[in-house]
Amino acid sequence: MILGKVIGQVWGTKRSPNLGPEKLLLVSVQKDAARDDGYADTGSIVVALDNIGAKPGELVTVSWGSGARAVVDVPDNRDVLADAAITRIVDGTSFKE
């Protein structure tokens, strides 16, 4: 699982029927940094399936593999074409050493 910031959306004219109606969002991977908000871009961007309604600028968690497929609500999700999915919109974080 990673922490990321939604930076955009992927558009396409056709899609696989196994993908479903969910949006595909571009998520910039974040890391801890000595900044006011505590995070900085790593330069990595992932495409993640979104079925919770995340918007650009929001911090989100992204799960991978079978954890990503588990987010999609179908009885047998083995046919779901997703390696990454947004699992949570993050309202706040804290880290103490």
C-alpha positions in Angstrom: 0.0 0.0 0.0 1.2 3.5 -0.8 0.2 7.0 0.0 -0.4 9.2 -3.0 -2.0 12.4 -4.3 -4.6 12.3 -7.1 -3.3 14.5 -9.9 -5.5 13.6 -12.8 -7.7 11.1 -14.7 -7.1 8.6 -17.5 -9.5 8.9 -20.5 -10.2 6.3 -23.2 -12.7 5.8 -26.0 -13.0 2.0 -25.4 -12.5 -0.2 -22.3 -12.5 -3.9 -21.5 -15.9 -5.1 -20.2 -14.0 -6.7 -17.3 -12.8 -3.3 -16.1 -16.3 -2.1 -15.0 -17.6 1.5 -14.8 -14.9 2.8 -12.3 -12.7 5.8 -13.2 -9.0 5.4 -13.6 -7.0 8.1 -11.8 -3.4 9.2 -12.0 -1.8 9.1 -8.5 1.5 10.7 -7.6 3.4 8.6 -5.1 4.2 10.6 -1.9 7.0 10.2 0.7 7.8 11.7 4.0 9.6 15.0 3.8 10.5 18.0 5.9 7.7 20.2 4.5 4.7 21.8 6.1 2.3 19.1 4.9 4.9 16.4 5.6 4.9 14.9 2.1 6.7 15.4 -1.2 6.3 13.8 -4.7 8.7 11.0 -5.5 8.3 11.5 -9.2 6.5 8.1 -9.6 3.0 8.1 -11.0 0.6 5.1 -10.9 -2.8 4.5 -12.6 -5.3 3.3 -10.0 -8.9 2.2 -10.2 -11.3 4.4 -8.3 -14.7 3.4 -7.0 -14.9 5.7 -4.0 -14.9 9.1 -5.7 -11.5 10.6 -5.1 -10.8 14.1 -6.5 -7.7 15.8 -7.7 -5.5 17.1 -4.9 -6.8 14.5 -2.3 -4.4 12.2 -0.5 -5.3 8.6 -1.0 -4.0 5.1 -0.2 -3.5 2.7 -3.1 -3.4 -1.1 -2.7 -1.8 -3.5 -5.2 -2.5 -6.9 -6.7 -5.3 -9.0 -5.0 -5.8 -6.2 -2.5 -6.7 -3.9 -5.4 -9.1 -6.5 -6.9 -10.8 -6.9 -3.4 -11.9 -3.3 -3.6 -14.2 -4.1 -6.5 -17.5 -5.4 -5.3 -18.0 -8.6 -7.4 -18.4 -12.1 -6.1 -15.5 -13.5 -8.2 -13.0 -10.8 -8.8 -10.4 -12.9 -10.6 -11.4 -11.4 -14.0 -11.1 -7.8 -12.8 -8.3 -6.0 -14.7 -6.7 -3.9 -12.0 -3.2 -4.0 -10.4 -3.8 -0.9 -8.3 -6.9 0.6 -6.7 -7.7 3.5 -4.4 -8.8 2.1 -1.0 -9.2 5.2 1.1 -9.3 9.0 1.0 -6.9 10.2 3.7 -8.2 13.0 6.0 -5.1 13.3 8.1 -2.0 11.5 9.2 0.4 11.6 12.1 3.8 10.2 12.7 5.8 10.3 15.9 9.3 8.9 16.5 
